[in-house]
Amino acid sequence: MRCTSPAFFPTSVGLERKPFFLRHKAKHRLYSYLSAGDKTSKERKVIALEKLLLLKTVTLFKQTPDDLLLHIVTSIVKEKRANAGELLLEKGGVNSTMYIIVSGRVKVHDGERVIKELGEREVFGELSALTGGAPVSSVSIITDCLLLTISSTALYELMNFDAGISKGIIQALCKRTQAMSMQIQELLRG
């Protein structure tokens, strides 16, 4: 596959034919990431490594090559801190971001009715980020959270570039659909 957005990779290079380019680009970005900012190089290495290891445990990224994960960690993923009690996503609102929970807990809810609680390494917001539609539920922070975020634009670019990410997203959405189907069946029986 070929990525078509200059925001992600240069379009003039056929990355599918030049894996070295991807490795070189990822190493360059990691070097830039590690040598920039106010944190020591050792702290930055740990942070980048922790993010990479965390993404490897998330269903969406389990089949993603390490070189691509390194690129995602150093140039695409952003960190967001959220405080307990904060409403992060509002049902019917606007969302163009997928969230990955690094630490803390959130609740997915419809008004006062809690649908599900999510914790470390769980993902939310991906459906509305992918469809461009409004979130079907609200998400509020239960305990202070550290989140990794990926914009819908970057998510689509990643899906176009790597079939493993597309497969991971499809698997996650299918699991969620199965769980909702089981909940509906239980409600109908009850």
N, C-alpha and C positions, 0 to 999 in steps of 0.2 A: 504494500500500500504506500501511497505517497501523501505526505502532508502538504496542503495547499496554502497555508497561511504564513506570511512572512513573520507574523508575531510568534510563531512556534519554531519553525526552522526555515532557512532559506529555501525557496522553491526551486532554485536552479540546480540544486544538488539532489541526485536520486539516492536518497538515504537507504532505500531497500537494497541498493547495489553496493553501498559503501558503509558497512557497519563501523569501519574505523573512524569515519567522520563523526558518527554519533558518540563513540567512545572519547574521541579527542574533544568534542564540544562539551560533553559532560565533565571531563576532567578539567577543562579550562574554566567552566562555570563553577565547579567545586573549588578550584584554586582561588578564583575571584571571590567567591562566597567566604572562604576561610580567611582570606587576607583582608577583607573589608570590615568596617564597622568597629564597634567598641569592645567586642568580646575577644578574648585571647584565642589564638589559633586552636589550642587544645579544646577549649569550650565549644568553639564552632564545629570542630570535627565531631565531638560527642553529639551535639545537637543534630547535625546532618545525619550521622550514623543512626541515632535514635529515630529520626523521622523515617529514614529508609527502612529500618527494621520494623517499625510500626506499620508502614504501608504494606510490607510483605505479608503481614498477618491479616490484612483487610481483604475480604473476599474479592473485591473488585480488582485488586492488584496482585493477587497470588501468582498469576501466570506471567507477570510482566518482567522482562529482562532487567537485571540489575543496572545496566547502563542507562536504560530509559528511566528507571526509578530514581537514579541519581540525578538525572536531568529534572525530573518532576520535583524532587526535594529542593534542589538548589535554585530553580528559576520559576516554578509554576505555583507550588503550594505556598500559601500565606498562613501566618498564625493569627488567631483571634482569641482574645480572652473575653469571657462573658461571666457576669456576676449572678449569684443565686437570686432568683426572683425575676430576672430579665426575660422578657418575651423576645425570642430570637426570630421566629417565623410566625406570621399571623395567618390564620385560615382566610383564604380569599385575597390575601395580599399579593405582593410581588416578590419573587425569589429567582435569582439567577446564580445561586451558589450551592455547591455540595459541601457538606460539613462532615468531618471525621473527628470523632471524640478522642482526644489524647488522654485527658483526665477529667473527672467530674461526671455528673449525671444530668440527663435532661428528661423531660416528660413530653410525650406526644399526646395532645389532648384536643377535645372538641368542647369548648367552654369549660365546665367544671369536670366533665367526664374524662378520666385518664384512660387513654387507649393502650399506651405502652410506655415503659421506662427504658431508656437506652444508656449504656455506659461505654467504657473504654473500648476502642477499636470498632465501634459501631458507627454507621453512616446514616445521615438523614439529609433531606432536601434534594436528593439526586433526581427524584421523579419530576418535581416542578422545575428544576434546573434544566433537565433534558427536554421537557415538553414546552417550556416557556409559559406554562399555565400557572394558575394560582395554587398555592399549597392547599391540600384538602383537609389538613389538620394544622393546629398551632403547635409550636414547640417552645417550651419554657425551660429555663435553667433551674435545676433543683439544687445542685451544689456548684460552686465556682468551677468553671470549665476552661480548659485550654483546648482549642479546636484548630484543626487544619482545614483550610478552605481551598476549593478549586472552583474557578468561575465556569459557567456553562460554556463559554467560548473555548477555554482551554480543555475542558472535558471532551467536547466534540472533536477538537484537534487530536487529542490523545486517542480517542476511539477510531478516528480515521487512520492514525499512524500505526496502532498496535491492536491486532485482533484479540490478543489476550485480555486487554482492558474491555473491549466490547463484549467478549464472552463473560467476563466477570460481572459486568453490569447486567447483562441478560440473566445470568444465574441469580443475582441478588434480587432482581425484580420478579423473577419467577418464584423464588422462595417466599417473597413478600405476598405475592398473589395467592400462593397455596395457603399461607397462614391466614390471610383474610377470608379465603373460601371456607376454611375449617371453622373460623369464628362465626361466619354466617350460618353454616350448618348447625353449629351448637345453639345459636340463637333461635333458629327455626324449630329445633327439637325442644328447647327449653320452655 
